[in-house]
Amino acid sequence: MEFLELRHRAKQITRRYFDEQGFVEVDSPVLIPHNAVEAYIDPIWVGDLELRTSPEIYHKRLLARGCQKIYELGHVFRDEQPGRIHLREFTLLEWYRVGASLTDLVQDCENLFHALAPDLFSAKFETRTLQELWLEYARIDLRQALQESNLVSRVQEAGFILRDQADFSDAFHHVMLTVIEPRIGQQTPCVVTRWPRELAALARLCNDDALFAERFEIYFRKTELANAFFELTDPIEQRDRFMAEANLKEQLGKRRSQLDHAFLAELNFIPPTAGIAVGFDRLLMLIAGTMQISDVTNFLKKI
């Protein structure tokens, strides 16, 4: 009952926050023809359809039709191994602000998290660039490695052991998981900004340095809580990224995802927008002080 009541109160506080900010709550489809194509995010297939991995595609189509501030609190699905902070079905809180910056989204998170747990989230969030973190904790000049397209060899030269035929993703995430994520966001959440263009996903590249994307993630106590983009609205560039991800999926032996051409056709009608997704169950897990994400979901632990 304690976890049920926590979840109930957290939903009330969350909806109150967005109501007071002038947002409209939306309900996007769950069983859909296409998700955004990302090689390392695998959908659960139901025949020729997919369960949504995120409501992102449909939110952006609403933005293209004139919506300004929208949010959704709902279930999403990913074909991944359950674990301490992973579930195949989980709750995602996602919102978009037209005309806003990534800084505005950080402020949203600070305000909302504080409203949910004032004692746990009492201090202003720390902000660090990936370039700073890699230099400090891995002794690797990330920007130079990106510029020279030799991240794998730079990581190996720094003493990290990678698998045979390791690729960019292996090298990047190995360093993040082993030496960076365990050290950041211990006392207050850490906002990690400026991600490599190879990991831009649906984010716009930085105007001042195209080696990096306008993306941030929030880490707190060894847990990734949020992922935010200043949204890419160029349909040609987004199509090329989706194609590259689809090809990589095939190389990895995964079922190939198809492109959502209806989404791409509407993409350039979206005004400048910042959007973010927060792992709601992970947030509740930290608030509750439990070590297992399944503790704060109503039924999934028992079924």
Rosetta silent file (secondary structure, phi, psi, omega in degrees, C-alpha in Angstrom):
SEQUENCE: MEFLELRHRAKQITRRYFDEQGFVEVDSPVLIPHNAVEAYIDPIWVGDLELRTSPEIYHKRLLARGCQKIYELGHVFRDEQPGRIHLREFTLLEWYRVGASLTDLVQDCENLFHALAPDLFSAKFETRTLQELWLEYARIDLRQALQESNLVSRVQEAGFILRDQADFSDAFHHVMLTVIEPRIGQQTPCVVTRWPRELAALARLCNDDALFAERFEIYFRKTELANAFFELTDPIEQRDRFMAEANLKEQLGKRRSQLDHAFLAELNFIPPTAGIAVGFDRLLMLIAGTMQISDVTNFLKKI
SCORE:     score description
SCORE:     0.000 S_00000001
   1 L     0.000  -33.583 -179.808    0.000    0.000    0.000 S_00000001
   2 H   -59.376  -45.524 -178.890    2.898    2.362    0.716 S_00000001
   3 H   -71.324  -35.505  177.164    4.129    2.139   -2.890 S_00000001
   4 H   -62.226  -43.551 -179.787    0.597    2.361   -4.286 S_00000001
   5 H   -68.217  -38.963  176.545   -0.032    5.559   -2.343 S_00000001
   6 H   -59.741  -46.260 -179.223    3.339    7.002   -3.374 S_00000001
   7 H   -63.190  -43.081  179.379    2.547    6.361   -7.013 S_00000001
   8 H   -60.964  -47.750 -179.873   -0.920    7.861   -6.682 S_00000001
   9 H   -64.480  -39.444 -178.904    0.379   11.032   -5.009 S_00000001
  10 H   -64.130  -38.422  176.838    3.199   11.379   -7.535 S_00000001
  11 H   -65.929  -41.201  178.121    0.747   11.254  -10.434 S_00000001
  12 H   -60.926  -46.851 -179.265   -1.424   13.894   -8.790 S_00000001
  13 H   -63.561  -41.275 -179.013    1.547   16.214   -8.221 S_00000001
  14 H   -63.097  -47.993 -178.923    2.826   15.677  -11.760 S_00000001
  15 H   -66.665  -35.880  177.722   -0.492   16.468  -13.395 S_00000001
  16 H   -63.578  -41.810 -179.691   -0.959   19.495  -11.152 S_00000001
  17 H   -60.397  -48.276 -176.977    2.448   20.838  -12.154 S_00000001
  18 H   -71.740  -32.768  174.321    1.736   20.583  -15.876 S_00000001
  19 H   -60.656  -45.042 -178.849   -1.788   21.940  -15.478 S_00000001
  20 H   -67.700  -24.161  178.404   -0.393   25.005  -13.718 S_00000001
  21 L   -87.283   -0.740  177.320    2.159   25.435  -16.514 S_00000001
  22 L    82.568   22.663  177.764   -0.597   25.489  -19.149 S_00000001
  23 L   -82.658  158.376  171.833    0.107   22.087  -20.707 S_00000001
  24 E  -109.872  127.069  176.567   -2.456   19.849  -22.385 S_00000001
  25 E   -79.910  133.046 -177.859   -2.362   16.167  -21.442 S_00000001
  26 L  -122.080  161.352  176.870   -2.568   13.901  -24.499 S_00000001
  27 L  -126.996  106.050 -179.522   -3.085   10.170  -25.073 S_00000001
  28 L   -94.278  161.419 -177.993   -1.161    8.780  -28.019 S_00000001
  29 L   -62.324  151.620  179.742   -1.616    5.304  -29.535 S_00000001
  30 L  -101.283  -41.090  177.510    0.134    2.339  -27.931 S_00000001
  31 E   -99.005  111.832 -166.584   -0.002   -0.194  -30.793 S_00000001
  32 E  -132.552  160.311  178.365    1.510    1.617  -33.778 S_00000001
  33 L   -70.866  -34.967 -173.823    2.889    1.001  -37.286 S_00000001
  34 L  -147.707  137.532  164.853    6.295    2.594  -36.595 S_00000001
  35 L   -97.790  169.133  167.120    8.493    3.766  -33.754 S_00000001
  36 L   -59.872  139.319 -175.275   11.431    6.101  -34.167 S_00000001
  37 L   -87.716  112.691  175.873   14.242    3.940  -35.554 S_00000001
  38 L  -135.593  126.491 -170.062   17.073    3.523  -33.051 S_00000001
  39 L   -59.599  -33.292 -173.771   19.423    0.560  -33.343 S_00000001
  40 L  -106.066   11.585  170.191   19.716   -0.092  -29.610 S_00000001
  41 L  -117.183  111.502 -172.257   16.077    0.463  -28.642 S_00000001
  42 L  -102.762  125.671  177.045   14.098   -2.624  -29.631 S_00000001
  43 L   -77.271  162.144  168.824   10.308   -2.597  -29.907 S_00000001
  44 L   -94.544  122.999 -175.871    8.048   -5.485  -28.957 S_00000001
  45 E   -89.015  140.906  172.311    6.337   -6.655  -32.129 S_00000001
  46 E  -125.473   91.127 -171.212    2.676   -7.652  -32.330 S_00000001
  47 L    65.491 -124.573  178.532    2.402   -9.115  -35.824 S_00000001
  48 L   -93.764    2.674  178.966    3.353   -6.324  -38.198 S_00000001
  49 E  -105.159  167.515 -179.485    2.718   -3.626  -35.586 S_00000001
  50 E  -125.922  142.403  166.388    4.896   -2.427  -32.707 S_00000001
  51 E   -73.826  140.772 -173.612    4.138   -1.475  -29.143 S_00000001
  52 L   -65.786  137.526  171.780    5.364    2.076  -28.681 S_00000001
  53 L   -89.373  -16.804  179.017    8.816    2.575  -27.195 S_00000001
  54 L  -167.388  153.233  174.525    7.924    6.250  -26.682 S_00000001
  55 L   -83.024    9.596 -169.951    5.004    8.531  -27.614 S_00000001
  56 H   -53.613  -47.902 -176.599    7.489   10.828  -29.388 S_00000001
  57 H   -56.602  -46.721 -175.990    6.341   10.300  -32.978 S_00000001
  58 H   -76.070  -31.754  174.797    2.730   11.206  -32.227 S_00000001
  59 H   -61.769  -44.806 -177.431    3.597   14.102  -29.947 S_00000001
  60 H   -67.990  -31.214  176.122    5.643   15.710  -32.700 S_00000001
  61 H   -68.006  -32.287  174.101    2.836   15.258  -35.204 S_00000001
  62 H   -68.757  -38.379  177.160    0.598   17.187  -32.791 S_00000001
  63 H   -62.343  -38.451  179.234    3.238   19.928  -32.567 S_00000001
  64 H   -65.025  -20.543 -178.592    3.261   20.127  -36.357 S_00000001
  65 L  -101.514    9.561  170.700   -0.486   20.784  -36.226 S_00000001
  66 L   116.285   -7.933  177.069   -0.262   23.663  -33.805 S_00000001
  67 L   -65.115  147.604 -175.347    0.023   22.289  -30.260 S_00000001
  68 L  -111.674  -44.238 -177.285    2.364   24.337  -28.089 S_00000001
  69 E  -140.227  110.349 -176.978    2.794   22.577  -24.733 S_00000001
  70 E  -132.931  154.484  174.912    1.830   18.912  -24.359 S_00000001
  71 E  -147.945  161.358  176.306    2.640   16.046  -22.013 S_00000001
  72 E  -146.872  139.834  175.240    1.784   12.400  -21.514 S_00000001
  73 E  -121.560  102.500 -173.280    2.156   10.018  -18.585 S_00000001
  74 E  -159.612  174.689 -176.138    1.753    6.505  -19.902 S_00000001
  75 E   -82.370  142.488  173.342    3.100    3.033  -20.477 S_00000001
  76 E  -132.513  168.119 -170.900    5.750    2.211  -23.077 S_00000001
  77 E  -138.781  135.380  176.782    7.375   -1.075  -24.042 S_00000001
  78 L  -140.862  138.325 -176.913   10.906   -2.150  -24.938 S_00000001
  79 L   -83.760   80.912 -179.156   12.234   -5.599  -25.703 S_00000001
  80 L  -139.399  160.289 -177.017   15.012   -5.699  -23.136 S_00000001
  81 L   -70.358  125.500  176.767   16.050   -7.908  -20.264 S_00000001
  82 L   -61.323  149.009  179.569   14.347   -6.929  -16.983 S_00000001
  83 L  -161.589 -160.052 -175.392   16.710   -5.889  -14.206 S_00000001
  84 L   -60.657  -39.663 -179.834   17.195   -3.566  -11.256 S_00000001
  85 L  -123.209   18.275 -178.668   16.259   -0.449  -13.259 S_00000001
  86 L  -127.112  138.519  171.251   14.795   -2.055  -16.403 S_00000001
  87 L  -136.984  152.614  176.889   11.339   -3.393  -17.239 S_00000001
  88 L   -72.757  -31.311  174.744    9.853   -4.433  -20.566 S_00000001
  89 E  -121.035  125.266 -178.237    6.766   -2.347  -19.726 S_00000001
  90 E  -149.189  173.396 -176.206    7.282    0.877  -17.802 S_00000001
  91 E  -102.734  128.037  179.414    5.869    4.365  -17.309 S_00000001
  92 E  -116.687  135.758  172.017    7.308    7.302  -19.223 S_00000001
  93 E  -106.503  117.115 -175.520    6.596   10.971  -18.594 S_00000001
  94 E  -128.962  137.518  177.778    7.207   12.932  -21.785 S_00000001
  95 E  -146.972  158.027 -176.946    6.620   16.608  -22.544 S_00000001
  96 E  -135.189  140.255  176.798    7.331   19.234  -25.211 S_00000001
  97 E  -125.438  112.106  173.978    7.604   23.017  -25.104 S_00000001
  98 E   -69.847  136.771  178.051    7.435   24.981  -28.369 S_00000001
  99 L    77.091    8.453 -178.129    9.768   27.983  -28.322 S_00000001
 100 L  -102.105  169.431  177.503   11.641   26.706  -25.274 S_00000001
 101 L  -111.412  171.860  174.992   15.286   25.827  -24.686 S_00000001
 102 H   -64.069  -30.686  176.444   16.941   22.840  -23.040 S_00000001
 103 H   -61.574  -36.707  177.455   17.523   25.098  -20.028 S_00000001
 104 H   -63.098  -36.661  179.459   13.738   25.462  -19.696 S_00000001
 105 H   -69.948  -37.887  174.738   13.439   21.667  -19.519 S_00000001
 106 H   -59.773  -42.513  178.830   16.084   21.480  -16.790 S_00000001
 107 H   -63.414  -39.898  174.488   14.056   24.043  -14.851 S_00000001
 108 H   -55.979  -48.420 -177.606   10.931   21.913  -15.332 S_00000001
 109 H   -63.643  -43.600  177.884   12.756   18.912  -13.894 S_00000001
 110 H   -58.493  -46.248 -177.976   14.111   20.875  -10.941 S_00000001
 111 H   -67.250  -45.779 -177.635   10.647   22.203  -10.109 S_00000001
 112 H   -67.944  -46.943 -178.654    8.797   18.923  -10.634 S_00000001
 113 H   -61.398  -39.741  178.511   11.305   16.725   -8.823 S_00000001
 114 H   -64.300  -39.694  178.457   11.329   19.145   -5.878 S_00000001
 115 H   -64.638  -33.976 -179.685    7.535   19.078   -5.742 S_00000001
 116 H   -75.965  -37.546 -176.510    7.611   15.273   -5.684 S_00000001
 117 L  -149.996   82.062 -173.778   10.350   14.937   -3.063 S_00000001
 118 L   -58.368  -35.752 -178.536   11.480   18.248   -1.469 S_00000001
 119 L   -74.288  -37.186 -178.062   14.063   16.641    0.821 S_00000001
 120 L   -74.915  -39.114 -177.274   15.645   14.482   -1.881 S_00000001
 121 L  -115.061   71.330 -175.328   15.730   17.215   -4.551 S_00000001
 122 L  -100.270  -20.324 -174.794   16.543   20.295   -2.519 S_00000001
 123 L  -106.800  157.710  175.719   19.575   21.663   -4.410 S_00000001
 124 L   -63.832  141.903 -179.220   20.012   23.125   -7.878 S_00000001
 125 L   -67.039  148.176  172.644   21.070   20.530  -10.449 S_00000001
 126 E   -86.127  144.545  176.628   24.694   20.362  -11.574 S_00000001
 127 E  -122.730  127.888  179.164   25.392   20.755  -15.317 S_00000001
 128 E  -136.003  145.754  172.753   28.443   19.212  -17.017 S_00000001
 129 E   -86.164  155.054  176.082   29.401   18.666  -20.659 S_00000001
 130 H   -62.853  -34.981  177.736   30.502   15.243  -21.823 S_00000001
 131 H   -57.392  -46.060  178.486   33.767   16.792  -22.968 S_00000001
 132 H   -62.149  -45.164 -176.325   34.478   17.888  -19.369 S_00000001
 133 H   -66.568  -40.286  179.998   33.493   14.538  -17.889 S_00000001
 134 H   -67.264  -38.403  177.368   35.590   12.470  -20.306 S_00000001
 135 H   -66.111  -41.356 -175.794   38.654   14.595  -19.648 S_00000001
 136 H   -72.056  -45.886 -170.984   38.175   14.441  -15.875 S_00000001
 137 H  -101.050  -26.036 -178.647   37.313   10.791  -15.378 S_00000001
 138 H  -112.166   -8.851 -176.698   38.685    8.966  -18.452 S_00000001
 139 L    56.870   39.041  179.605   41.576   11.282  -19.398 S_00000001
 140 L  -124.106  130.875  174.399   40.294   11.244  -22.983 S_00000001
 141 L   -81.131   96.234 -174.922   39.775   14.304  -25.195 S_00000001
 142 H   -61.590  -43.814 -177.584   36.358   13.334  -26.510 S_00000001
 143 H   -60.994  -42.850  179.445   36.146   16.146  -29.026 S_00000001
 144 H   -64.467  -40.319  177.875   39.489   15.254  -30.578 S_00000001
 145 H   -63.366  -38.797  177.255   38.491   11.594  -30.791 S_00000001
 146 H   -67.485  -41.968 -178.970   35.243   12.572  -32.529 S_00000001
 147 H   -63.799  -37.616 -177.847   37.065   14.890  -34.899 S_00000001
 148 H   -93.716    0.658  178.610   39.581   12.178  -35.814 S_00000001
 149 L    53.718   44.375 -178.441   36.956    9.381  -35.870 S_00000001
 150 L  -135.685   40.732 -176.618   39.082    7.180  -33.625 S_00000001
 151 H   -60.509  -41.303 -177.649   37.115    6.860  -30.379 S_00000001
 152 H   -59.471  -48.919 -178.468   37.632    3.081  -30.151 S_00000001
 153 H   -67.534  -36.220  177.756   41.424    3.317  -30.346 S_00000001
 154 H   -63.477  -41.254  179.481   41.503    6.300  -27.955 S_00000001
 155 H   -65.891  -42.411  178.635   39.482    4.361  -25.390 S_00000001
 156 H   -65.735  -40.476  178.898   41.744    1.311  -25.735 S_00000001
 157 H   -63.452  -27.331  178.657   44.875    3.452  -25.458 S_00000001
 158 L   -80.019   -0.333  174.615   43.488    4.851  -22.203 S_00000001
 159 L   101.421    4.906  178.818   43.509    1.326  -20.771 S_00000001
 160 L   -83.953  140.319 -179.580   39.895    0.243  -21.216 S_00000001
 161 L   -97.223  118.713  179.049   39.283   -3.348  -22.369 S_00000001
 162 L  -112.262  162.530  177.304   36.735   -3.639  -25.190 S_00000001
 163 L   -68.920  161.714  174.446   35.388   -6.663  -27.020 S_00000001
 164 L   -60.006  140.844  179.424   36.913   -7.769  -30.310 S_00000001
 165 L    60.116   35.615  178.153   35.671   -5.660  -33.239 S_00000001
 166 L   -62.831  146.557  178.936   34.277   -3.058  -30.852 S_00000001
 167 L  -113.374 -174.199 -178.203   32.461   -0.140  -32.474 S_00000001
 168 H   -55.619  -46.434 -177.437   31.739    3.455  -31.479 S_00000001
 169 H   -62.559  -42.020  177.898   28.770    2.491  -29.307 S_00000001
 170 H   -57.536  -50.195 -176.140   30.787   -0.151  -27.433 S_00000001
 171 H   -63.912  -47.014 -176.878   33.593    2.299  -26.669 S_00000001
 172 H   -62.487  -51.412 -174.048   31.350    5.197  -25.686 S_00000001
 173 H   -72.874  -27.090  176.005   29.007    3.276  -23.421 S_00000001
 174 H   -63.390  -45.685  179.049   31.817    1.268  -21.795 S_00000001
 175 H   -65.331  -43.121 -179.976   33.465    4.476  -20.599 S_00000001
 176 H   -60.435  -46.190 -174.155   30.132    5.945  -19.518 S_00000001
 177 H   -73.521  -32.492 -172.780   29.097    2.864  -17.543 S_00000001
 178 H   -91.046  -36.610 -173.775   32.440    2.112  -15.897 S_00000001
 179 H  -125.046  -16.076 -176.613   33.951    5.464  -14.926 S_00000001
 180 H  -102.081  -57.091 -177.486   31.533    8.335  -15.516 S_00000001
 181 H   -56.987  -37.725  179.187   28.000    7.348  -14.484 S_00000001
 182 H   -67.357  -16.465 -173.344   29.140    5.906  -11.115 S_00000001
 183 H  -104.165  -11.765 -174.869   30.829    9.216  -10.201 S_00000001
 184 L  -106.046  159.608  173.621   28.263   11.840  -11.168 S_00000001
 185 L    62.507   37.847 -179.497   24.969   12.923   -9.627 S_00000001
 186 L   -82.232  -44.745 -178.120   25.619   11.601   -6.142 S_00000001
 187 L   -94.542  -36.575  178.284   24.318   14.533   -4.072 S_00000001
 188 L  -142.978  152.815 -179.032   22.147   16.270   -6.650 S_00000001
 189 L   -55.697  143.546  178.671   21.127   15.285  -10.202 S_00000001
 190 E  -109.573  124.324  178.088   23.740   15.910  -12.881 S_00000001
 191 E   -92.896  113.312 -176.206   22.632   17.265  -16.260 S_00000001
 192 E  -100.836  115.515 -171.139   25.028   15.874  -18.880 S_00000001
 193 E  -110.649  169.073  173.395   25.000   18.008  -22.024 S_00000001
 194 E    57.883   81.326 -178.056   26.414   18.075  -25.573 S_00000001
 195 E   -92.747  151.980  179.761   26.340   14.471  -26.805 S_00000001
 196 E   -55.461  145.382 -179.447   28.327   13.178  -29.805 S_00000001
 197 H   -59.025  -27.169  177.270   26.610   13.647  -33.154 S_00000001
 198 H   -64.045  -19.728 -179.917   26.735    9.850  -33.565 S_00000001
 199 H  -115.941   26.363 -178.255   24.242    9.700  -30.674 S_00000001
 200 L   -67.977  -30.697 -178.678   22.112   12.657  -31.733 S_00000001
 201 L    56.084 -106.180 -179.096   19.074   10.422  -32.398 S_00000001
 202 L  -112.610   24.599 -178.715   16.273   12.978  -32.919 S_00000001
 203 E  -102.424  151.791  176.241   18.207   16.002  -31.642 S_00000001
 204 L   -75.459  147.636  175.150   19.545   18.977  -33.588 S_00000001
 205 E   -74.022  151.599 -179.227   23.307   19.405  -33.894 S_00000001
 206 E   -65.431  135.713 -179.952   24.897   22.243  -31.933 S_00000001
 207 L   -63.361  -32.432 -175.301   25.155   25.484  -33.885 S_00000001
 208 L   -92.848   -7.300 -179.644   28.641   26.190  -32.530 S_00000001
 209 E  -165.853  101.514 -174.381   30.081   22.684  -32.990 S_00000001
 210 E   -72.534   -0.423  173.244   28.537   20.092  -35.297 S_00000001
 211 E   -75.665  -14.963 -176.943   30.504   17.311  -33.601 S_00000001
 212 E  -124.685  157.568  179.973   27.961   17.495  -30.783 S_00000001
 213 E  -111.866  153.027  177.642   24.170   17.415  -30.499 S_00000001
 214 E   -81.142   79.967 -175.679   21.803   19.552  -28.423 S_00000001
 215 E  -141.646  144.670  169.908   20.877   16.732  -26.095 S_00000001
 216 E  -137.298  155.142  170.082   21.116   16.161  -22.357 S_00000001
 217 E  -125.398  151.052  178.512   20.576   13.295  -19.969 S_00000001
 218 E  -111.791  128.080  178.634   20.024   13.549  -16.213 S_00000001
 219 E  -117.786  139.586  176.541   21.789   11.141  -13.850 S_00000001
 220 E  -148.572  120.840  177.062   21.155   10.722  -10.147 S_00000001
 221 L    52.703   53.227  175.637   22.648    8.079   -7.887 S_00000001
 222 L    66.127   22.656 -178.500   23.859    5.855  -10.751 S_00000001
 223 E  -130.066  127.946  173.069   20.506    6.030  -12.507 S_00000001
 224 E   -77.474  123.017 -176.290   19.641    7.714  -15.808 S_00000001
 225 E  -104.665  -31.142 -170.892   16.405    9.585  -15.180 S_00000001
 226 E  -149.045  153.681  178.373   15.799   11.732  -18.260 S_00000001
 227 E  -139.126  122.653 -172.941   16.717   12.202  -21.903 S_00000001
 228 E  -129.759  146.380  177.384   16.074   15.538  -23.656 S_00000001
 229 E  -129.069  143.928  155.097   16.508   16.915  -27.174 S_00000001
 230 E   -84.953  116.443 -160.022   16.311   20.260  -28.851 S_00000001
 231 E   -70.366  134.630  172.056   14.300   18.682  -31.609 S_00000001
 232 L   -72.627  131.399  179.900   15.587   18.099  -35.130 S_00000001
 233 L  -122.965   14.734  177.154   13.016   19.359  -37.654 S_00000001
 234 L   -93.283  108.484 -174.880   14.882   18.649  -40.897 S_00000001
 235 H   -65.530  -30.347 -179.675   13.063   15.681  -42.524 S_00000001
 236 H   -69.670  -46.714  178.594   15.947   14.848  -44.866 S_00000001
 237 H   -64.209  -40.643  179.735   18.506   14.664  -42.085 S_00000001
 238 H   -66.052  -38.704  177.390   16.118   12.706  -39.863 S_00000001
 239 H   -62.321  -43.324  179.775   15.386   10.246  -42.684 S_00000001
 240 H   -62.238  -39.552  177.990   19.117    9.703  -43.234 S_00000001
 241 H   -65.876  -44.759  178.534   19.608    9.037  -39.523 S_00000001
 242 H   -59.989  -41.853  179.469   16.710    6.589  -39.432 S_00000001
 243 H   -62.245  -43.310  178.635   18.105    4.771  -42.474 S_00000001
 244 H   -62.010  -41.439  179.252   21.530    4.484  -40.853 S_00000001
 245 H   -67.619  -39.111  178.157   19.948    3.116  -37.667 S_00000001
 246 H   -64.109  -40.591  177.932   17.818    0.644  -39.637 S_00000001
 247 H   -64.675  -40.731  178.855   20.902   -0.604  -41.478 S_00000001
 248 H   -65.151  -38.848  176.798   22.769   -1.007  -38.196 S_00000001
 249 H   -57.447  -44.007  179.804   19.857   -2.969  -36.758 S_00000001
 250 H   -62.993  -41.640  179.138   20.097   -5.360  -39.674 S_00000001
 251 H   -63.689  -31.522  178.974   23.842   -5.748  -39.176 S_00000001
 252 L   -81.853    1.512  178.557   23.202   -6.596  -35.527 S_00000001
 253 L    79.981   19.776 -179.853   20.829   -9.361  -36.607 S_00000001
 254 L   -96.704  161.402  176.414   17.684   -7.582  -35.426 S_00000001
 255 L   -65.176  131.182 -175.788   14.354   -7.271  -37.203 S_00000001
 256 L   -73.311  130.861  175.467   14.513   -4.250  -39.473 S_00000001
 257 L   -88.729  145.282  178.909   12.275   -1.342  -38.528 S_00000001
 258 L   -95.461  154.739 -178.781   10.498    0.619  -41.238 S_00000001
 259 L   -79.251  144.788  175.309   10.455    4.407  -41.480 S_00000001
 260 L   -89.907   93.780 -175.583    7.389    6.424  -40.526 S_00000001
 261 H   -70.366  -28.652  177.018    6.990    8.471  -43.704 S_00000001
 262 H   -64.958  -41.849  176.674    3.892   10.271  -42.383 S_00000001
 263 H   -62.530  -47.567 -178.726    5.951   11.561  -39.444 S_00000001
 264 H   -61.622  -35.185 -179.360    8.812   12.642  -41.711 S_00000001
 265 H   -66.463  -26.719 -178.506    6.377   14.479  -44.000 S_00000001
 266 H   -97.012   -8.385 -169.846    5.167   16.606  -41.079 S_00000001
 267 H   -60.130  -39.804 -175.853    8.514   17.150  -39.388 S_00000001
 268 L   -76.800    0.521  174.086    9.417   20.442  -41.047 S_00000001
 269 L   -91.788   -1.478  179.591    6.136   21.989  -39.836 S_00000001
 270 L   -83.968  126.274  175.410    7.334   21.788  -36.223 S_00000001
 271 L   -72.053  171.326  177.863    8.569   25.129  -34.834 S_00000001
 272 L   -53.192  125.407 -170.608   11.690   25.250  -32.624 S_00000001
 273 E  -145.124  144.493  171.206   10.885   22.900  -29.746 S_00000001
 274 E  -113.921  136.310 -178.730   12.529   21.239  -26.753 S_00000001
 275 E  -137.614  154.407 -174.419   11.294   17.857  -25.567 S_00000001
 276 E  -148.663  149.377  172.881   12.122   15.431  -22.774 S_00000001
 277 E  -124.391  132.692  178.956   11.266   11.966  -21.470 S_00000001
 278 E  -117.800  131.937  174.722   11.598   11.034  -17.781 S_00000001
 279 E   -73.030   99.326 -171.706   11.583    7.466  -16.503 S_00000001
 280 H   -65.358  -40.777  179.900    8.716    7.858  -14.034 S_00000001
 281 H   -66.152  -39.173  177.504    9.202    4.480  -12.338 S_00000001
 282 H   -62.893  -40.523  178.397   12.936    5.122  -11.875 S_00000001
 283 H   -61.938  -44.591  178.851   12.142    8.473  -10.314 S_00000001
 284 H   -65.662  -35.561  178.336    9.683    6.853   -7.902 S_00000001
 285 H   -59.521  -44.409  179.476   12.222    4.133   -7.087 S_00000001
 286 H   -68.661  -39.521  178.079   14.725    6.767   -5.943 S_00000001
 287 H   -63.273  -40.455 -178.530   12.080    8.689   -4.011 S_00000001
 288 H   -75.047  -17.845 -178.898   10.959    5.496   -2.261 S_00000001
 289 L    74.973   23.821  177.794   14.546    4.530   -1.439 S_00000001
 290 L   -99.073  160.931 -176.237   14.151    1.041   -2.879 S_00000001
 291 L   -98.110   -8.514 -176.419   16.729   -0.773   -5.000 S_00000001
 292 L  -121.943  127.223 -179.222   14.339   -2.455   -7.460 S_00000001
 293 H   -62.083  -30.363 -178.227   12.215   -0.629  -10.021 S_00000001
 294 H   -65.819  -19.060  179.147    9.614   -3.396   -9.828 S_00000001
 295 H   -63.739  -31.456 -173.171    8.861   -2.388   -6.221 S_00000001
 296 H  -101.861    7.968  171.868    7.136    0.812   -7.326 S_00000001
 297 L   -99.888  143.401 -167.368    5.068   -0.674  -10.160 S_00000001
 298 L   -63.282  -42.315 -169.493    1.660   -1.833   -9.092 S_00000001
 299 L  -131.690  -19.978 -167.705    1.534   -5.363  -10.474 S_00000001
 300 L   -61.886  -29.394 -178.792    4.486   -6.179  -12.724 S_00000001
 301 L   -65.253  -32.263 -173.355    6.625   -7.682   -9.952 S_00000001
 302 L   -92.316  -17.932 -172.672    4.034  -10.339   -9.188 S_00000001
 303 L   -95.147    0.000    0.000    2.892  -11.262  -12.713 S_00000001
